[in-house]
Structure formats: structure tokens, C-alpha cells
Amino acid sequence: MCRVRVERVPKLNGQGLKLDPNQLRTLVDALQEWKQYNGTDSWYYIPTFDDWVIIINYLKKKVPKYRTDRFDCENFADWFRVMVGDYFGINTMATVIGNWDGNRHGWSFFPDSKGNWWQMESQTGEIINYPDNEYKPDAITIG
């Protein structure tokens, strides 16, 4: 007998925004943080903040283990960006690189449907206000 485990992905409320690349670029440029911007898609979907909380809480239970010099901060941020796309079909979780506490660091960054931006420490799923004096982003990859 073969048993198949069916994973239940949480349902989102679906009240987000759909933006074209120029609209998203305007939203990103308004932050005036980025030395480098990489966007890749033709359309972007931005969930509500409440849906982001559902997404993050679901995925943070699946985060891989930290392995020095093999799976580090920017890998966690990239993992979240890819998994949000894979599980939820959402392409607006971003990977950012910048400075944190005087060191180079990678973490996650995302907009909500009201135009607010949020940061997330990708190793823990902790959502952090933006702007925050400790996190200084300068490069973003979204999509």
C-alpha cells in the first residue's frame, strides 16, 4: 500500500494588488535605497499584510538549517523568495543585501497592498518595520 501525504497550503484572502513592472518600479524607487534593482516579471502581485503573515508563518516551519559558509543569510532570503512563488504563486517577496549591525547581510523585503514595505529576518521569519536603523538595504531582487 502506498500512502500519499497531502499538504494543506493555507488559503489567502486574495485582496491584493496586481502591478505592471513600471508601477512596481515606481513603488521601489520611492524608497530611494537601491544602488541595484533587479525585477524579472511582467506582472507583480502584492498581497495584503494579513496574507503575508499567513505565508510567512506557514513557510518559516520549513526553513532549512543554517550551515556556516554553505547556507547563510542571503540563501535564506533567496529560499523564502522562491518558496513564496512556489507555494503561493506570489512574486513580490524580495531578497535584499545591505548592512546590518555594521556587517554585510541578506534578508527579505516585501510590500503590502497598502504600499507599505516590510523587512523580514529570513532565518526566523521575524517581520521588522521598515525603515529600521539596524537594517540598511542597498540592493534588491524581486520577482
PLY file of the C-alpha trace (Angstrom):
ply
format ascii 1.0
element vertex 143
property float x
property float y
property float z
element edge 142
property int vertex1
property int vertex2
end_header
0.00 0.00 0.00
1.29 3.45 -0.89
0.45 6.38 1.37
0.50 9.85 -0.02
0.77 12.77 2.33
-1.29 15.72 1.17
-0.01 19.05 2.39
-2.60 21.75 3.00
-1.39 25.15 1.91
-3.27 27.93 3.72
-5.87 29.87 1.76
-5.29 33.60 1.34
-7.98 36.27 1.23
-6.92 37.34 -2.26
-7.50 41.07 -1.80
-4.09 42.13 -3.08
-2.92 44.33 -5.96
-1.69 43.49 -9.44
1.01 45.85 -10.76
2.91 46.06 -14.03
6.73 46.40 -13.89
6.65 50.21 -14.18
4.18 50.53 -11.30
6.32 48.27 -9.13
9.48 50.16 -10.10
7.80 53.41 -9.02
6.94 51.82 -5.66
10.52 50.57 -5.23
12.11 53.86 -6.39
10.05 55.82 -3.86
12.22 54.22 -1.15
15.40 55.74 -2.66
17.51 52.98 -1.09
18.71 50.94 -4.00
22.02 51.06 -5.74
20.92 47.95 -7.64
17.43 46.81 -8.63
16.58 43.55 -10.37
12.98 42.92 -11.39
12.13 39.98 -13.60
8.40 39.54 -14.23
5.78 41.16 -16.45
3.21 41.43 -13.65
3.56 41.54 -9.88
1.02 40.51 -7.28
1.14 42.21 -3.87
-0.83 40.53 -1.05
-2.35 42.20 1.97
-0.24 42.34 5.13
-2.52 39.73 6.75
-1.87 37.36 3.85
1.88 37.94 4.18
1.63 36.90 7.83
-0.15 33.68 6.80
2.50 32.98 4.13
5.46 33.65 6.44
4.03 31.65 9.34
3.45 28.69 7.03
6.89 28.77 5.42
9.01 29.53 8.49
8.26 25.99 9.74
10.05 24.70 6.63
13.19 26.87 6.71
16.35 24.80 6.15
19.00 24.56 8.83
21.79 27.13 9.00
25.13 25.77 7.79
28.16 28.02 8.07
29.52 29.06 4.67
27.04 26.78 2.90
23.57 28.14 3.64
23.87 31.63 5.02
21.72 34.76 5.35
21.28 35.57 1.65
20.50 31.90 0.94
17.65 32.04 3.46
16.31 35.20 1.78
16.53 33.57 -1.66
14.86 30.43 -0.27
11.91 32.49 1.01
11.60 34.35 -2.32
11.48 31.07 -4.24
9.17 29.27 -1.80
6.65 32.12 -1.75
6.50 31.79 -5.53
6.36 28.00 -5.43
3.70 27.53 -2.74
1.59 30.66 -3.27
2.33 31.89 -6.80
3.35 35.30 -5.47
6.33 37.10 -6.97
6.86 40.09 -4.66
8.93 38.61 -1.84
12.34 40.17 -2.43
15.90 39.37 -1.43
17.85 42.39 -0.24
21.52 42.79 0.51
22.84 45.57 2.68
24.34 46.34 6.04
23.14 45.12 9.38
24.93 45.92 12.59
28.00 47.03 10.61
28.24 43.82 8.54
27.08 42.77 5.06
23.83 40.85 5.37
20.97 39.41 3.32
17.31 39.37 4.36
13.81 39.51 2.91
11.75 42.54 1.97
8.14 42.79 0.81
5.39 45.32 0.07
1.81 45.03 1.22
-1.27 46.03 -0.77
-1.44 49.41 1.03
2.01 50.42 -0.28
3.87 49.76 2.99
7.21 47.95 2.93
8.28 45.38 5.50
11.53 43.58 6.22
11.88 40.01 7.42
14.77 38.20 9.00
14.67 35.15 6.76
16.25 32.72 9.22
13.48 33.26 11.80
10.51 34.72 9.92
10.51 37.78 12.21
8.80 40.73 10.49
10.61 44.02 11.07
9.34 47.54 10.44
10.77 49.48 7.55
12.70 51.65 7.88
14.74 50.28 10.74
18.00 51.81 11.92
19.84 48.46 12.07
18.91 47.21 8.56
20.32 49.30 5.70
19.43 47.72 2.35
21.14 48.72 -0.89
20.38 46.00 -3.49
17.04 44.32 -4.16
16.00 41.36 -6.30
12.26 40.96 -6.64
10.23 38.54 -8.72
0 1
1 2
2 3
3 4
4 5
5 6
6 7
7 8
8 9
9 10
10 11
11 12
12 13
13 14
14 15
15 16
16 17
17 18
18 19
19 20
20 21
21 22
22 23
23 24
24 25
25 26
26 27
27 28
28 29
29 30
30 31
31 32
32 33
33 34
34 35
35 36
36 37
37 38
38 39
39 40
40 41
41 42
42 43
43 44
44 45
45 46
46 47
47 48
48 49
49 50
50 51
51 52
52 53
53 54
54 55
55 56
56 57
57 58
58 59
59 60
60 61
61 62
62 63
63 64
64 65
65 66
66 67
67 68
68 69
69 70
70 71
71 72
72 73
73 74
74 75
75 76
76 77
77 78
78 79
79 80
80 81
81 82
82 83
83 84
84 85
85 86
86 87
87 88
88 89
89 90
90 91
91 92
92 93
93 94
94 95
95 96
96 97
97 98
98 99
99 100
100 101
101 102
102 103
103 104
104 105
105 106
106 107
107 108
108 109
109 110
110 111
111 112
112 113
113 114
114 115
115 116
116 117
117 118
118 119
119 120
120 121
121 122
122 123
123 124
124 125
125 126
126 127
127 128
128 129
129 130
130 131
131 132
132 133
133 134
134 135
135 136
136 137
137 138
138 139
139 140
140 141
141 142
